[in-house]
Protein backbone atom coordinates (compact mmCIF):
# COMPACT_ATOMS: atom_id res chain seq x y z
CA UNK A 1 0.00 0.00 0.00
CA UNK A 2 1.57 3.22 -1.20
CA UNK A 3 0.87 6.76 -0.11
CA UNK A 4 2.45 9.85 1.30
CA UNK A 5 4.77 9.11 4.16
CA UNK A 6 3.46 10.12 7.52
CA UNK A 7 5.54 12.92 9.01
CA UNK A 8 6.99 11.99 12.30
CA UNK A 9 6.31 14.33 15.18
CA UNK A 10 9.40 16.14 16.39
CA UNK A 11 10.84 14.74 19.56
CA UNK A 12 9.44 16.40 22.63
CA UNK A 13 11.91 18.46 24.57
CA UNK A 14 12.30 17.62 28.17
CA UNK A 15 12.76 20.42 30.62
CA UNK A 16 16.04 20.35 32.33
CA UNK A 17 15.46 20.04 36.02
CA UNK A 18 17.85 21.81 38.34
CA UNK A 19 20.03 19.49 40.29
CA UNK A 20 19.18 19.02 43.89
CA UNK A 21 20.69 21.63 46.16
CA UNK A 22 21.41 24.16 43.42
CA UNK A 23 18.46 26.30 44.49
CA UNK A 24 20.05 26.69 47.90
CA UNK A 25 22.75 28.88 46.35
CA UNK A 26 20.31 31.80 46.30
CA UNK A 27 19.66 31.60 50.03
CA UNK A 28 22.85 33.38 51.27
CA UNK A 29 22.46 36.52 49.08
CA UNK A 30 18.74 36.72 49.89
CA UNK A 31 19.49 36.49 53.62
CA UNK A 32 22.17 39.20 53.32
CA UNK A 33 19.87 41.53 51.37
CA UNK A 34 17.00 41.04 53.81
CA UNK A 35 19.32 41.59 56.77
CA UNK A 36 20.75 44.79 55.30
CA UNK A 37 17.29 46.13 54.40
CA UNK A 38 15.26 44.94 57.37
CA UNK A 39 17.70 45.26 60.25
CA UNK A 40 17.69 49.10 60.27
CA UNK A 41 13.89 49.17 60.02
CA UNK A 42 13.54 46.73 62.91
CA UNK A 43 15.98 48.79 64.96
CA UNK A 44 14.05 51.99 64.24
CA UNK A 45 10.80 50.22 65.12
CA UNK A 46 12.25 49.24 68.51
CA UNK A 47 13.18 52.86 69.16
CA UNK A 48 9.72 54.07 68.11
CA UNK A 49 7.95 51.99 70.78
CA UNK A 50 10.51 52.83 73.48
CA UNK A 51 11.83 49.27 73.70
CA UNK A 52 15.31 50.62 72.94
CA UNK A 53 16.87 53.98 73.77
CA UNK A 54 20.11 55.79 73.04
CA UNK A 55 20.29 57.27 76.55
CA UNK A 56 22.33 55.13 78.95
CA UNK A 57 20.79 54.01 82.23
CA UNK A 58 17.32 54.99 81.00
CA UNK A 59 14.56 52.44 81.69
CA UNK A 60 12.68 51.16 78.66
CA UNK A 61 9.12 49.95 78.39
CA UNK A 62 6.93 49.11 75.42
CA UNK A 63 4.54 51.98 74.75
CA UNK A 64 2.61 53.56 71.89
CA UNK A 65 2.60 56.98 73.55
CA UNK A 66 4.89 58.67 71.01
CA UNK A 67 2.87 57.29 68.10
CA UNK A 68 -0.33 58.58 69.71
CA UNK A 69 1.30 61.97 70.18
CA UNK A 70 2.38 62.16 66.54
CA UNK A 71 -0.63 60.76 64.68
CA UNK A 72 -3.73 62.96 64.51
CA UNK A 73 -5.68 63.75 66.54
CA UNK A 74 -2.95 64.31 69.10
CA UNK A 75 -4.32 66.21 72.05
CA UNK A 76 -5.81 69.64 72.09
CA UNK A 77 -3.36 71.29 69.69
CA UNK A 78 -2.21 69.93 66.32
CA UNK A 79 1.19 68.30 66.33
CA UNK A 80 3.76 70.59 64.63
CA UNK A 81 5.57 67.62 63.11
CA UNK A 82 2.38 66.30 61.54
CA UNK A 83 1.75 69.78 60.14
CA UNK A 84 5.27 69.81 58.69
CA UNK A 85 4.60 66.41 57.13
CA UNK A 86 1.48 67.78 55.42
CA UNK A 87 3.38 70.82 54.11
CA UNK A 88 6.20 68.58 52.88
CA UNK A 89 3.80 66.31 50.99
CA UNK A 90 2.17 69.32 49.32
CA UNK A 91 5.59 70.63 48.20
CA UNK A 92 6.60 67.16 47.03
CA UNK A 93 3.45 66.56 44.96
CA UNK A 94 3.50 70.05 43.42
CA UNK A 95 7.19 69.76 42.49
CA UNK A 96 6.59 66.29 41.01
CA UNK A 97 3.66 67.46 38.89
CA UNK A 98 5.51 70.53 37.59
CA UNK A 99 8.62 68.45 36.88
CA UNK A 100 6.57 65.96 34.82
CA UNK A 101 4.80 68.79 32.97
CA UNK A 102 8.16 70.36 32.08
CA UNK A 103 9.94 67.08 31.31
CA UNK A 104 7.35 65.81 28.83
CA UNK A 105 7.95 68.54 26.16
CA UNK A 106 11.69 68.02 26.62
CA UNK A 107 11.36 64.26 26.09
CA UNK A 108 9.03 64.82 23.13
CA UNK A 109 11.54 67.17 21.50
CA UNK A 110 14.38 64.69 21.96
CA UNK A 111 12.35 61.76 20.60
CA UNK A 112 10.57 63.31 17.59
CA UNK A 113 12.30 66.58 16.67
CA UNK A 114 16.03 66.10 17.21
CA UNK A 115 16.12 62.56 15.88
CA UNK A 116 19.79 62.27 14.95
CA UNK A 117 21.27 64.35 17.76
CA UNK A 118 18.88 63.22 20.50
CA UNK A 119 21.44 61.23 22.48
CA UNK A 120 24.00 64.01 22.24
CA UNK A 121 21.49 66.54 23.54
CA UNK A 122 20.42 64.16 26.28
CA UNK A 123 24.04 63.79 27.37
CA UNK A 124 24.48 67.57 27.42
CA UNK A 125 21.35 67.95 29.54
CA UNK A 126 22.53 65.34 32.05
CA UNK A 127 26.19 66.47 32.08
CA UNK A 128 25.83 69.08 34.88
CA UNK A 129 24.25 66.41 37.09
CA UNK A 130 27.42 64.33 37.11
CA UNK A 131 28.76 66.75 39.71
CA UNK A 132 27.94 66.63 43.42
CA UNK A 133 24.33 67.29 44.38
CA UNK A 134 25.52 69.33 47.35
CA UNK A 135 27.64 71.60 45.15
CA UNK A 136 24.71 72.26 42.84
CA UNK A 137 22.45 73.22 45.76
CA UNK A 138 25.14 75.55 47.11
CA UNK A 139 25.45 77.13 43.67
CA UNK A 140 21.70 77.82 43.69
CA UNK A 141 22.01 79.30 47.16
CA UNK A 142 24.63 81.74 45.85
CA UNK A 143 22.47 82.69 42.88
CA UNK A 144 19.31 83.18 44.92
CA UNK A 145 20.86 85.03 47.87
CA UNK A 146 20.11 88.69 48.57
CA UNK A 147 23.36 89.75 46.88
CA UNK A 148 23.38 86.91 44.39
CA UNK A 149 23.35 86.81 40.62
CA UNK A 150 19.60 87.30 40.15
CA UNK A 151 19.17 90.24 42.53
CA UNK A 152 22.33 91.88 41.25
CA UNK A 153 21.02 91.63 37.67
CA UNK A 154 17.73 93.21 38.74
CA UNK A 155 19.65 96.09 40.33
CA UNK A 156 21.84 96.58 37.25
CA UNK A 157 18.85 96.88 34.90
CA UNK A 158 17.07 99.12 37.42
CA UNK A 159 14.05 96.87 37.97
CA UNK A 160 14.63 97.13 41.72
CA UNK A 161 16.48 99.65 43.83
CA UNK A 162 20.00 98.72 44.87
CA UNK A 163 20.10 96.61 48.02
CA UNK A 164 16.40 95.75 47.81
CA UNK A 165 16.38 92.05 46.93
CA UNK A 166 13.35 89.91 46.28
CA UNK A 167 12.28 88.67 49.71
CA UNK A 168 10.82 85.37 48.49
CA UNK A 169 13.80 84.41 46.31
CA UNK A 170 15.77 82.72 49.11
CA UNK A 171 14.81 80.98 52.36
CA UNK A 172 11.27 80.31 51.23
CA UNK A 173 9.10 77.49 49.95
CA UNK A 174 9.61 78.92 46.46
CA UNK A 175 13.38 78.46 46.65
CA UNK A 176 12.96 74.91 47.97
CA UNK A 177 10.56 74.00 45.16
CA UNK A 178 12.73 75.67 42.51
CA UNK A 179 15.91 73.82 43.49
CA UNK A 180 14.07 70.49 43.79
CA UNK A 181 12.52 71.06 40.37
CA UNK A 182 15.91 71.81 38.84
CA UNK A 183 17.46 68.78 40.51
CA UNK A 184 14.99 66.23 39.16
CA UNK A 185 13.43 67.43 35.90
CA UNK A 186 16.16 65.99 33.60
CA UNK A 187 15.85 62.58 35.23
CA UNK A 188 12.07 62.69 34.91
CA UNK A 189 12.50 63.22 31.17
CA UNK A 190 14.57 60.05 30.75
CA UNK A 191 11.83 57.38 31.23
CA UNK A 192 9.40 59.43 29.13
CA UNK A 193 12.01 59.80 26.39
CA UNK A 194 12.73 56.05 26.40
CA UNK A 195 9.06 55.21 25.78
CA UNK A 196 8.58 57.90 23.14
CA UNK A 197 11.78 56.90 21.37
CA UNK A 198 10.59 53.27 21.17
CA UNK A 199 7.08 54.20 20.12
CA UNK A 200 5.92 52.53 16.90
CA UNK A 201 5.60 55.41 14.42
CA UNK A 202 3.28 53.27 12.27
CA UNK A 203 0.58 53.86 14.87
CA UNK A 204 0.94 57.62 14.48
CA UNK A 205 0.85 57.36 10.69
CA UNK A 206 -2.21 55.11 10.85
CA UNK A 207 -4.02 57.62 13.05
CA UNK A 208 -3.25 60.43 10.61
CA UNK A 209 -4.35 58.29 7.65
CA UNK A 210 -7.69 57.79 9.41
CA UNK A 211 -8.17 61.56 9.57
CA UNK A 212 -6.82 62.39 13.01
CA UNK A 213 -5.00 65.70 13.32
CA UNK A 214 -1.80 66.24 15.24
CA UNK A 215 -3.58 67.18 18.44
CA UNK A 216 -5.96 64.20 18.26
CA UNK A 217 -3.10 61.84 17.45
CA UNK A 218 -1.16 63.11 20.44
CA UNK A 219 -4.08 62.92 22.87
CA UNK A 220 -5.40 59.52 21.74
CA UNK A 221 -2.24 57.68 20.68
CA UNK A 222 1.03 59.26 21.83
CA UNK A 223 0.03 60.36 25.32
CA UNK A 224 -1.76 57.13 26.37
CA UNK A 225 1.14 54.97 25.17
CA UNK A 226 3.64 57.14 27.05
CA UNK A 227 1.72 57.18 30.34
CA UNK A 228 3.88 54.43 31.94
CA UNK A 229 6.90 56.68 31.39
CA UNK A 230 5.01 59.66 32.80
CA UNK A 231 4.04 57.72 35.92
CA UNK A 232 7.58 56.37 36.26
CA UNK A 233 8.98 59.91 36.05
CA UNK A 234 6.44 61.13 38.60
CA UNK A 235 7.40 58.37 41.03
CA UNK A 236 11.08 58.97 40.29
CA UNK A 237 10.86 62.49 41.70
CA UNK A 238 8.10 61.88 44.26
CA UNK A 239 9.85 59.19 46.30
CA UNK A 240 13.24 60.92 46.85
CA UNK A 241 11.79 64.37 47.57
CA UNK A 242 9.47 62.93 50.23
CA UNK A 243 12.40 62.64 52.64
CA UNK A 244 14.52 65.50 51.27
CA UNK A 245 16.41 67.55 53.86
CA UNK A 246 19.57 68.93 52.18
CA UNK A 247 17.79 71.43 49.91
CA UNK A 248 15.45 72.84 52.60
CA UNK A 249 18.41 73.07 54.99
CA UNK A 250 20.48 75.20 52.60
CA UNK A 251 17.92 77.29 50.71
CA UNK A 252 14.76 76.89 52.78
CA UNK A 253 15.60 78.58 56.04
CA UNK A 254 13.90 77.92 59.40
CA UNK A 255 10.39 78.62 58.11
CA UNK A 256 10.58 76.31 55.08
CA UNK A 257 11.93 73.08 56.53
CA UNK A 258 10.51 69.77 55.37
CA UNK A 259 9.69 66.55 57.17
CA UNK A 260 13.14 65.11 56.51
CA UNK A 261 14.71 68.01 58.40
CA UNK A 262 12.68 67.08 61.49
CA UNK A 263 13.99 63.51 61.35
CA UNK A 264 17.55 64.71 60.83
CA UNK A 265 17.24 67.15 63.72
CA UNK A 266 16.05 64.49 66.18
CA UNK A 267 18.94 62.15 65.40
CA UNK A 268 21.63 64.84 65.23
CA UNK A 269 20.67 67.77 67.44
CA UNK A 270 18.61 66.18 70.23
CA UNK A 271 18.98 63.05 72.36
CA UNK A 272 15.39 62.00 71.63
CA UNK A 273 16.02 59.28 69.07
CA UNK A 274 12.76 57.59 70.02
CA UNK A 275 10.53 60.34 68.66
CA UNK A 276 12.79 60.68 65.63
CA UNK A 277 12.32 56.95 65.03
CA UNK A 278 8.55 57.48 64.97
CA UNK A 279 8.91 60.11 62.26
CA UNK A 280 11.40 58.00 60.29
CA UNK A 281 9.27 54.86 60.44
CA UNK A 282 6.20 56.82 59.38
CA UNK A 283 8.09 58.15 56.36
CA UNK A 284 9.20 54.62 55.44
CA UNK A 285 5.58 53.47 55.61
CA UNK A 286 4.43 56.35 53.40
CA UNK A 287 7.08 55.57 50.79
CA UNK A 288 6.17 51.88 50.86
CA UNK A 289 2.49 52.68 50.27
CA UNK A 290 3.48 54.95 47.36
CA UNK A 291 5.48 52.13 45.80
CA UNK A 292 2.53 49.75 46.12
CA UNK A 293 0.07 52.23 44.61
CA UNK A 294 2.18 53.45 41.71
CA UNK A 295 3.82 50.07 41.12
CA UNK A 296 0.40 48.77 40.09
CA UNK A 297 0.17 51.39 37.35
CA UNK A 298 3.77 50.87 36.26
CA UNK A 299 3.11 47.13 35.80
CA UNK A 300 0.09 47.78 33.57
CA UNK A 301 0.59 47.57 29.81
CA UNK A 302 -1.54 50.48 28.61
CA UNK A 303 -1.33 49.28 25.02
CA UNK A 304 -3.80 46.51 25.83
CA UNK A 305 -6.35 49.05 27.03
CA UNK A 306 -6.04 50.98 23.79
CA UNK A 307 -6.10 48.02 21.42
BAKE-26292 format. One record per residue (C-alpha): z, y, x; residue in one letter. Coordinates in pm, whole numbers, plus 50000, padded with zeros to 5 digits. Each point is the difference from the previous one (the first is absolute). Example, Ala and Ser with C-alpha at 12.3 -4.5 7.8 and 13.67 -1.06 7.14 Angstrom:
BEGIN
up,north,east,code
50780,49550,51230,A
49934,50344,50137,S
end
This chain:
BEGIN
up,north,east,code
50000,50000,50000,X
49880,50322,50157,X
50109,50354,49930,X
50141,50309,50158,X
50286,49926,50232,X
50336,50101,49869,X
50149,50280,50208,X
50329,49907,50145,X
50288,50234,49932,X
50121,50181,50309,X
50317,49860,50144,X
50307,50166,49860,X
50194,50206,50247,X
50360,49916,50039,X
50245,50280,50046,X
50171,49993,50328,X
50369,49969,49942,X
50232,50177,50239,X
50195,49768,50218,X
50360,49953,49915,X
50227,50261,50151,X
49726,50253,50072,X
50107,50214,49705,X
50341,50039,50159,X
49845,50219,50270,X
49995,50292,49756,X
50373,49980,49935,X
50124,50178,50319,X
49781,50314,49961,X
50081,50020,49628,X
50373,49977,50075,X
49970,50271,50268,X
49805,50233,49770,X
50244,49951,49713,X
50296,50055,50232,X
49853,50320,50143,X
49910,50134,49654,X
50297,49881,49797,X
50288,50032,50244,X
50002,50384,49999,X
49975,50007,49620,X
50289,49756,49965,X
50205,50206,50244,X
49928,50320,49807,X
50088,49823,49675,X
50339,49902,50145,X
50065,50362,50093,X
49895,50121,49654,X
50267,49792,49823,X
50270,50084,50256,X
50022,49644,50132,X
49924,50135,50348,X
50083,50336,50156,X
49927,50181,50324,X
50351,50148,50018,X
50240,49786,50204,X
50328,49888,49846,X
49877,50098,49653,X
50069,49745,49724,X
49697,49872,49812,X
49973,49879,49644,X
49703,49916,49781,X
49933,50287,49761,X
49714,50158,49807,X
50166,50342,49999,X
49746,50169,50229,X
49709,49862,49798,X
50161,50129,49680,X
50047,50339,50163,X
49636,50019,50108,X
49814,49860,49699,X
49983,50220,49690,X
50203,50079,49805,X
50256,50056,50273,X
50295,50190,49863,X
50004,50343,49851,X
49760,50165,50245,X
49663,49864,50115,X
50001,49837,50340,X
49830,50229,50257,X
49848,49703,50181,X
49843,49868,49681,X
49860,50348,49937,X
49855,50003,50352,X
49844,49660,49933,X
49829,50137,49688,X
49869,50304,50190,X
49877,49776,50282,X
49811,49773,49760,X
49833,50301,49837,X
49888,50131,50342,X
49883,49653,50101,X
49793,49940,49685,X
49846,50349,50005,X
49907,49971,50369,X
49852,49653,49940,X
49788,50117,49707,X
49870,50307,50185,X
49929,49792,50311,X
49794,49751,49795,X
49815,50283,49823,X
49911,50157,50336,X
49923,49672,50178,X
49752,49873,49741,X
49733,50273,50060,X
50046,49948,50374,X
49947,49624,49967,X
49704,50056,49767,X
49837,50235,50251,X
50046,49752,50284,X
49864,49707,49797,X
49699,50155,49822,X
49908,50327,50173,X
50054,49952,50373,X
49867,49646,50009,X
49907,49971,50367,X
50281,50208,50148,X
50274,49887,49761,X
50198,49801,50256,X
49976,50278,50256,X
50130,50253,49749,X
50274,49762,49893,X
50109,49963,50362,X
50005,50378,50044,X
50212,50038,49687,X
50251,49739,50118,X
50003,50113,50366,X
50280,50261,49964,X
50221,49733,49842,X
50002,49792,50317,X
50260,50242,50134,X
50371,49988,49918,X
50096,50066,49639,X
50297,50204,50119,X
49780,50227,50212,X
49769,50066,49707,X
50292,50096,49774,X
50135,50233,50269,X
49656,50158,50031,X
50002,50069,49625,X
50347,50148,50031,X
49869,50244,50262,X
49703,50095,49784,X
50204,50049,49684,X
50295,50185,50155,X
50070,50366,49925,X
49831,50106,50325,X
49751,49716,50002,X
49623,49990,49997,X
49953,50049,49625,X
50238,50294,49957,X
49872,50164,50316,X
49642,49975,49869,X
50107,50158,49671,X
50159,50288,50192,X
49692,50049,50219,X
49765,50030,49701,X
50252,50224,49822,X
50055,49775,49698,X
50375,50026,50058,X
50211,50252,50185,X
50104,49907,50352,X
50315,49789,50010,X
49979,49914,49630,X
49912,49630,49998,X
49935,49786,49697,X
50343,49876,49893,X
49878,49670,49854,X
49782,49904,50298,X
50280,49831,50197,X
50325,49826,49904,X
49887,49933,49646,X
49872,49718,49783,X
49651,50143,50051,X
50019,49954,50377,X
50132,49645,49958,X
49719,49909,49760,X
49735,50167,50217,X
50098,49815,50318,X
50030,49667,49816,X
49658,50057,49845,X
49847,50075,50339,X
50167,49697,50155,X
49865,49745,49753,X
49674,50120,49844,X
49770,49856,50273,X
50163,49659,49969,X
49968,50011,49622,X
49626,50053,50043,X
49958,49683,50207,X
50048,49733,49726,X
49790,50205,49757,X
49726,50037,50261,X
50001,49625,50072,X
49938,49916,49633,X
49736,50269,49952,X
49823,49900,50320,X
49980,49637,49881,X
49895,50093,49649,X
49678,49833,49884,X
49752,50288,49968,X
49785,49786,49768,X
50260,50059,49730,X
49961,50376,50036,X
49621,49974,49991,X
50016,49775,49694,X
50220,50251,49819,X
49756,50281,50077,X
49704,49786,49890,X
50176,49950,49666,X
50016,50377,49952,X
50344,50083,50135,X
50031,50331,50182,X
50192,50054,50320,X
50320,50094,49822,X
49982,49702,49762,X
49919,49764,50286,X
50299,50127,50194,X
50243,49981,49708,X
49887,49660,49868,X
49894,49816,50316,X
50115,50158,50327,X
50349,50110,49900,X
50105,49677,49821,X
49880,49784,50290,X
50188,50217,50250,X
50329,50004,49808,X
50160,49725,50216,X
49945,50225,50302,X
50141,50298,49811,X
50312,49806,49903,X
50034,49865,50354,X
49979,50354,50140,X
50255,50122,49746,X
50243,49724,50096,X
49926,50060,50368,X
50141,50352,49978,X
50256,49939,49724,X
50204,49731,50175,X
50055,50173,50339,X
50072,50345,49855,X
50266,49856,49768,X
50241,49971,50293,X
49863,50286,50212,X
50259,50205,50189,X
49832,50138,50316,X
49773,50250,49822,X
50269,50141,49766,X
50239,50023,50296,X
49761,50213,50207,X
49811,50209,49744,X
50207,49960,49684,X
50326,50169,50084,X
50336,49934,49830,X
49871,50070,49649,X
49697,49769,50019,X
50145,49677,50135,X
49884,49669,49858,X
50180,49678,49918,X
49934,49856,50345,X
50189,50290,50157,X
50309,49907,49797,X
49986,49643,50131,X
49948,50120,50356,X
50289,50244,49969,X
50246,49734,49881,X
49922,49766,50289,X
49983,50269,50269,X
50221,50293,49904,X
50279,49841,49794,X
50213,49687,50037,X
49927,49895,49641,X
49744,49728,50063,X
50095,49831,49674,X
49864,50275,49777,X
49697,50034,50226,X
49940,49627,49953,X
49994,50053,49623,X
49729,50263,50036,X
49803,49789,50249,X
50015,49686,49787,X
49894,50196,49693,X
49698,50133,50189,X
49908,49647,50111,X
50017,49885,49638,X
49779,50288,49885,X
49739,49922,50265,X
50007,49631,49909,X
49941,50080,49632,X
49709,50227,50099,X
49844,49718,50200,X
50032,49762,49705,X
49849,50248,49754,X
49710,50122,50211,X
49941,49662,50164,X
49897,49870,49658,X
49726,50262,49977,X
49891,49948,50360,X
49954,49626,49934,X
49777,50065,49698,X
49624,49979,50050,X
49880,50291,49787,X
49641,49880,50021,X
50081,49723,49753,X
50120,50254,49745,X
49676,50193,50031,X
49763,49704,49994,X
end
